[in-house]
Amino acid sequence: MGPGEMVQAAAMARRFYLEGKSKIQIAEEFGVSRFKVARVLETALERDLVRIEIRVPAELDAERSDALRARYGLRHAVVVETPPEQSDAPDPENLGKVAADLLGELVTEGDVLGLAWGRSIITMANALDRLPQCTVVQLTGVYDVGTAERGSVEAVRTAAAVSGGEAHPLYAPMVLPDPATAATLRAQSGIAAAMGYFDKVTVAVVSIGSWAAGISTVHDALTDAERAHYAGLGVAAEMSSHLFDAAGRRVGRDLGERCITIEADRLRRIPEVLAIAGGLRKAAAIDAVLRSGLVTSLVTDTAAADHLLYSTGAAPRPALDRADPDGP
């Protein structure tokens, strides 16, 4: 069983064995059939997940995972124990391996998998050992063209090689000097061909950055004056070159005009959008992006999860309605 299946099975088992809920009640809560609930409970017993207590691998925190899923209306939330030596670091390295296992659950044969830029996504790609055959497309340009072969371009190739599908990388910077330069690059045949797959993506993987040095590649790619300008607009988070305030509203939309990235409205139409982000320094940014409704699933760590569960304000609107908080 993958991490998502384990966490879901643990949550259903807790409802059934400890809270006394019926399979029909559990099915309504999780949006599945009661027959699915029955199969999951049977599998939980067969795989020794349920004895007298509910058990998952030590690195997975099933209780926090379930609470986070319910709080933000996510399809999947997997919380990983934060290594003590990385408690103050963004995106602990163990997130990538767990995300790789979860991606193996989410992707089905024939899907189009989109990968955005992010160090955690590169780590995830390197940890992949199984993936149904699918087409893999790059969703954003690269932070540093000089390191493209060791970054997101290579992540796309690695994922495609594991799945046995086609790879469609983007050989372009993520942030350009102005909208005209970005438009020129988008019109180039190779880049246009890769971006032509954006509307076909069925599963996307994104990372989240805080608006601070070293925690957002977009922040680091801008000038001091530009950073100050967007900070003045209330930017709290960045995801795939899209900026969000603390309430999850998109701000600074002009930045997107000079970036090579998937548009927010296209991202919103993708059925499954998995975000990988952790660490206390990213917790507020994760909250902001989850409030936007653009993300359907999350892999994070206990440090970020505790902030999201116990240190934020009123619970946001569930994300699964995919509604746009900005209006039509």
C-alpha positions in Angstrom: 0.0 0.0 0.0 1.2 3.5 -0.8 1.2 6.3 1.7 -2.1 7.8 0.5 -3.8 4.4 0.7 -2.4 3.8 4.2 -3.5 7.1 5.5 -7.0 6.7 4.1 -7.3 3.1 5.3 -6.2 4.3 8.8 -8.8 7.1 8.8 -11.6 4.8 7.8 -10.6 2.1 10.3 -10.6 4.7 13.1 -14.1 5.8 12.1 -15.3 2.1 12.0 -13.5 0.4 14.8 -13.0 3.2 17.3 -15.7 5.7 16.6 -18.4 3.2 15.8 -19.5 4.8 12.5 -21.3 2.7 9.9 -19.8 2.0 6.5 -22.5 4.2 4.9 -21.5 7.1 7.2 -17.9 6.6 6.3 -18.7 6.4 2.6 -20.6 9.7 2.7 -17.7 11.4 4.6 -15.0 10.2 2.1 -17.2 10.5 -1.0 -16.9 6.8 -2.0 -19.3 3.8 -2.1 -19.9 1.7 1.0 -18.4 -1.2 -1.0 -15.2 0.7 -1.4 -15.2 1.3 2.4 -15.7 -2.4 3.0 -12.8 -3.3 0.7 -10.5 -0.8 2.4 -11.4 -2.2 5.8 -10.7 -5.7 4.6 -7.4 -4.7 3.1 -6.5 -2.9 6.3 -7.0 -6.2 8.2 -5.2 -8.3 5.6 -2.2 -6.0 5.5 -1.9 -5.9 9.3 -2.8 -2.2 9.4 -5.5 -2.9 12.0 -5.0 -4.9 15.1 -6.1 -3.5 18.4 -4.7 -0.2 17.4 -4.3 1.6 14.1 -0.8 1.4 12.7 1.0 3.1 9.8 4.7 3.3 9.2 6.5 5.4 11.8 7.3 8.2 9.4 3.7 8.8 8.5 1.4 10.7 11.0 -2.0 9.3 10.2 -3.9 11.5 12.8 -2.4 14.7 11.5 -2.9 13.6 7.9 -6.6 13.0 8.4 -7.1 16.3 10.4 -5.3 18.3 7.6 -7.4 16.6 4.9 -10.6 17.4 6.7 -9.6 21.0 7.5 -8.8 22.0 4.0 -11.1 19.7 2.1 -8.3 17.9 0.4 -8.5 14.5 -1.4 -5.2 13.4 0.1 -3.0 14.8 2.8 0.0 12.9 3.9 2.0 14.2 6.9 5.6 13.0 7.3 7.6 13.1 10.5 10.0 16.0 10.5 13.6 14.8 11.0 15.0 16.6 14.1 18.0 17.9 12.2 15.6 19.5 9.5 13.0 21.0 11.8 13.9 24.5 10.8 14.5 23.7 7.1 12.0 24.2 4.2 11.0 21.0 2.4 12.7 18.2 4.4 14.3 15.7 2.1 12.1 12.8 3.2 9.0 14.5 1.6 10.2 13.6 -1.9 10.2 9.9 -1.3 6.8 9.8 0.2 5.5 12.1 -2.6 7.0 9.6 -5.1 5.1 6.8 -3.5 1.8 8.8 -3.5 2.3 9.8 -7.1 2.4 6.1 -7.9 -1.1 5.8 -6.5 -2.5 8.9 -8.2 -1.3 8.4 -11.8 -3.0 5.8 -14.0 -2.0 4.5 -17.4 -2.6 7.1 -20.1 -2.5 10.1 -17.8 -0.6 13.3 -18.7 1.6 14.2 -15.7 2.7 17.8 -15.3 5.8 18.7 -13.2 6.5 22.3 -12.1 9.8 23.6 -10.9 10.8 22.9 -7.3 13.7 21.3 -5.4 11.2 18.9 -3.7 9.9 17.9 -7.1 13.4 17.1 -8.3 13.9 15.0 -5.1 10.6 13.2 -5.8 11.5 12.4 -9.4 14.8 10.9 -8.3 12.9 8.7 -5.8 10.4 7.3 -8.3 10.6 3.6 -8.8 7.2 2.9 -10.2 4.8 4.9 -12.3 2.1 3.7 -14.8 2.9 4.6 -18.4 2.1 8.3 -18.9 3.2 11.4 -20.8 5.2 13.8 -18.7 5.3 17.5 -19.4 7.1 20.4 -17.7 4.7 23.0 -16.4 7.2 25.9 -15.7 10.4 27.2 -17.1 13.6 26.6 -15.2 15.1 28.8 -12.5 18.6 28.7 -14.0 19.0 27.7 -17.6 22.6 26.7 -16.9 21.4 24.0 -14.5 18.4 22.8 -16.6 19.9 19.3 -17.2 20.2 18.8 -13.4 16.9 20.4 -12.5 13.3 20.3 -13.7 14.2 19.2 -17.2 15.9 16.2 -15.9 13.0 15.5 -13.5 10.7 15.3 -16.4 13.0 13.0 -18.3 13.4 10.8 -15.2 9.7 10.5 -14.6 9.1 9.7 -18.2 11.8 7.0 -18.2 10.3 5.4 -15.1 6.8 5.3 -16.7 8.0 4.4 -20.2 6.1 7.4 -21.6 7.0 10.5 -23.6 8.9 13.5 -22.1 8.1 17.1 -23.0 10.5 19.5 -21.3 10.6 23.2 -21.5 14.0 24.7 -22.4 13.2 28.2 -21.2 13.8 30.4 -18.1 10.9 30.7 -15.7 11.2 34.5 -15.3 11.9 36.8 -18.2 12.8 40.5 -18.2 9.4 41.6 -19.7 6.2 40.3 -21.2 7.4 40.8 -24.8 10.4 38.5 -24.3 8.2 35.9 -22.7 5.7 36.0 -25.5 8.4 35.6 -28.1 9.7 32.5 -26.2 6.2 31.0 -25.9 5.8 31.2 -29.7 9.0 29.2 -30.4 8.0 25.8 -31.8 9.6 23.5 -29.1 8.2 25.6 -26.2 4.8 26.0 -27.9 4.6 22.2 -28.5 5.3 21.4 -24.8 2.8 24.1 -23.6 0.3 22.5 -25.9 0.0 19.7 -23.5 -1.1 21.9 -20.6 -4.8 21.4 -21.3 -4.3 17.6 -21.4 -2.7 17.4 -17.9 -4.6 15.1 -15.6 -2.2 15.0 -12.6 0.1 17.9 -11.7 2.8 18.2 -9.1 3.7 21.7 -7.8 5.9 23.2 -5.0 5.1 26.2 -2.8 7.4 29.0 -1.8 7.3 31.7 0.9 8.0 35.3 -0.2 11.5 35.3 1.2 15.1 34.7 0.1 16.0 31.1 -0.4 12.4 29.9 0.0 11.0 30.9 -3.4 13.0 30.7 -6.6 10.8 33.3 -8.2 11.6 35.7 -5.3 15.3 35.1 -5.8 15.0 35.7 -9.6 13.7 39.2 -9.2 15.4 42.5 -8.3 15.2 44.1 -4.9 12.8 46.7 -6.2 10.5 44.1 -7.7 10.6 42.0 -4.5 9.6 45.1 -2.5 6.8 45.9 -5.0 5.2 42.5 -4.7 5.7 42.4 -0.9 3.8 45.7 -0.8 0.9 43.9 -2.5 0.7 41.5 0.4 2.3 38.5 -1.2 2.5 35.6 1.3 3.2 32.7 -1.1 4.3 31.7 -4.6 3.4 28.7 -6.6 4.6 28.2 -10.2 5.1 32.0 -10.6 1.6 32.8 -9.3 1.5 35.0 -6.2 -1.0 34.8 -3.3 -1.9 36.9 -0.3 -2.5 35.3 3.1 -6.2 34.8 2.3 -5.4 32.8 -0.9 -6.3 35.5 -3.3 -4.0 35.9 -6.4 -2.1 39.2 -6.5 0.6 40.6 -8.7 -0.8 39.0 -11.8 1.5 41.1 -14.0 4.3 38.8 -13.0 2.7 35.9 -14.8 2.8 37.8 -18.1 6.6 37.6 -18.1 6.9 34.0 -16.9 6.9 30.7 -18.7 4.4 28.8 -16.7 1.0 27.1 -16.7 -1.8 29.7 -16.2 -3.8 29.5 -13.0 -7.1 28.9 -14.8 -5.6 25.9 -16.5 -4.1 24.6 -13.3 -7.5 24.9 -11.7 -9.0 22.6 -14.3 -6.5 19.8 -13.7 -8.4 17.0 -11.7 -5.5 16.3 -9.3 -2.9 18.9 -8.2 -0.4 17.6 -5.6 1.7 20.1 -3.7 4.9 19.1 -1.9 6.0 21.6 0.7 7.0 21.5 4.4 8.9 23.1 7.1 7.8 25.8 9.6 9.2 28.6 7.4 6.8 27.6 4.6 3.8 26.9 6.8 2.0 30.2 6.2 2.7 30.0 2.5 1.2 26.5 2.4 -1.9 27.8 4.2 -2.3 30.6 1.6 -2.0 28.3 -1.4 -4.4 25.8 0.1 -7.0 28.6 0.7 -6.7 29.4 -3.1 -8.5 26.2 -4.0 -5.8 25.3 -6.7 -4.4 22.3 -4.8 -6.3 19.1 -4.2 -3.6 17.0 -2.3 -0.6 17.8 -0.1 2.5 16.1 1.2 3.9 18.0 4.1 5.7 17.4 7.4 4.7 17.6 11.1 6.3 21.0 11.6 4.1 22.6 8.9 1.1 20.5 9.8 1.1 21.7 13.4 1.1 25.3 12.3 -1.7 24.7 9.8 -3.9 22.8 12.3 -3.3 24.8 15.4 -1.9 28.3 14.6 -4.0 29.6 11.7 -7.3 31.4 11.7 -10.8 30.2 10.8 -10.8 27.2 8.5 -10.8 28.1 4.8 -13.4 27.1 2.2 -12.8 23.4 1.1 -10.6 23.3 -1.9 -12.3 20.5 -3.8 -15.0 22.7 -5.2 -12.2 24.2 -7.4 -14.0 27.6 -7.1 -12.0 30.7 -7.9 -11.9 33.0 -4.9 -11.0 35.8 -7.3 -14.3 35.6 -9.1 -15.0 34.6 -12.8 
